[in-house]
Amino acid sequence: MASSTPITLSGLHRAALLESIGEEEYDLIILGGGITGAGIALDAAARGLNTILLEKSDFAAGTSSRSTKLIHGGLRYLKQLEINLVMETGRERAIAHRIAPYLVHPQPLILPIYKDGSLGPRAISLALYVYDRLAGVPKDEKRKMLDTPQTLSTEPLLSHRDLLGSGLYYEYLTDDARLTMEVLKTAANHGARSFNYITAEQFIYRQNAINGVIARDTVSGKMYKIMGRAIINATGPWVDLLRKTDNNLKRKHIQLTKGVHIVVPYSLLPLKQAAYFEVFSDGRMVFAIPRDGITYLGTTDTPYEGELEEPGITPDDVDYLLAAAARVFPTHPIQRAQIISSWSGLRPLIHQERKSPSELSRKDEIILSPSGLLSIAGGKLTNYRKMAERVVNMAIKKHGLKSRILQSHTDKIPLAGSSAPFDIPYWTNLGIDKDLILSLYHRYGYPTATILAQAMKNGSPSPENIFSAELRYTIENEMVINASDFLVRRTGRLYFYPDQYRHYQTRVIEQMKEIFHWDDVTTQKQIMELKTLADISLPQWMRER
Ligand code: FAD
């Protein structure tokens, strides 16, 4: 069966592919392989620009694997009167669902209304009505206002005390790291080259105009000189570090805020319905989302100034979320020691004087430095496509790039996994568990067929063979070169299926050792990395009763 992505994203060919990266001058060099950089790569490549993307860690290892995983219209931005942002994110939700239906799913959310909440039923009803209008919500997904009995039958775990009713409305649920990968694969199909584990360390200038990057392969230690007509800094929380390297940190700067999520087994918080509820202590809103046998809660929003790689989670972060949940779901209080995983991410927001973290605008901004470096920050997972369009337009204009197609048209490009149909009944008729098929399909779309066919070739479509085939597929098509790439970003096992993460570790290491010919030192390093990541996700203090 044909593979879906060109060889340019093969982890097996990565070293060979890197050999030629310095041989040509690119139209566009993109720094950062989160959703912002991935979106830019697709937009640019689809317009015919010769594009390369460099990511210092794994794709989506920064904020783009640590969000709430919602493609959402930003209901709460209504409160801040960010009307344009609500309209744009509202439209983008629909586009994301259309171009990647396997990965972006409609998700009803219940918004309970309590007597001591900051908004009453009328205000919520009006806000949701305005939201429906601004976001262009389709008819069958428009808001419904529920009275108290209807609310409790929709979500029986909600606290009855002082409950006045609820609003039921729709957002879209996705997997952020997978979305990033699917966008990168689609960009590869349009000719973009993307590499993980390549750090941009310095810039090259000709008469003070930026025209290249000196980058280091953190796998081999090799240095590369890569020349480009335009360079876009899409490094999220790291944006200002590269602006500093470019010697231009004037005017605007980034303000980081930290957000954490905690995960519990579904049985501990068995919600029928995802919820979006107010934290009474500070008026912030928090999500509780059931999916795949777990329920996750988040997020916090606090100022952050520490190290960027792993912002970590503190007892205060956890207690804030547990207290908020206990108030709304009082029959199911959760103890710290019952948490099974967590993640923590940084929002790269544009600093605004005298604003609290939650009040800072989520709007994106492009900063053009005197050298010509374009930096983009702020924004959301949800509006990655429009951010890409804006910055590519600017790169074309400011740097005189000649694109074959003038306008952005990524709204019409199905993401890689939906470029062919996938026949679920064909595979269930072969006796493969439907849930297993669906879990693959929701990650990869139609290449699920490639994975299942490979498992059959290996003997039978047993879960173990399917697992091995999945790993093989991601190595060959998604530039997996470390065990954590697969277990954390490509499949989310660390966060959503921590039992599987532990269960399959040895198997992943053994299979990859054989494929990549790892020596003992490398193998040991891989094992240690998996352990470190598990400890960050579930620190010792969280496990103690
Ligand atoms: P990143 O994903 O951080 O990517 C930047 C990349 O640049 C990193 O991978 C980094 O390794 C790389 N890099 C850094 N330096 C270099 C270098 N020198 N050379 C090469 N590469 C480099 N948005 C939504 O729409 N919906 C949500 O539900 C949502 N929830 C959120 C919840 C939380 C807690 C947080 C923190 C954010 C949330 N967001 C959400 C916002 C969204 O996640 C971010 O806007 C988005 O992921 C930012 O992506 P990015 O590509 O700009 O940054």
Boltz pocket constraint, residues with backbone or C-beta under 6 A from the ligand:
constraints:
  - pocket:
      binder: B
      contacts: [[A, 31], [A, 32], [A, 33], [A, 34], [A, 35], [A, 36], [A, 37], [A, 54], [A, 55], [A, 56], [A, 57], [A, 58], [A, 59], [A, 60], [A, 61], [A, 62], [A, 63], [A, 64], [A, 65], [A, 66], [A, 67], [A, 68], [A, 69], [A, 70], [A, 71], [A, 72], [A, 198], [A, 199], [A, 200], [A, 201], [A, 234], [A, 235], [A, 236], [A, 237], [A, 238], [A, 242], [A, 257], [A, 258], [A, 259], [A, 260], [A, 299], [A, 300], [A, 344], [A, 345], [A, 346], [A, 347], [A, 348], [A, 376], [A, 378], [A, 379], [A, 380], [A, 381], [A, 382], [A, 383]]
      max_distance: 6.0
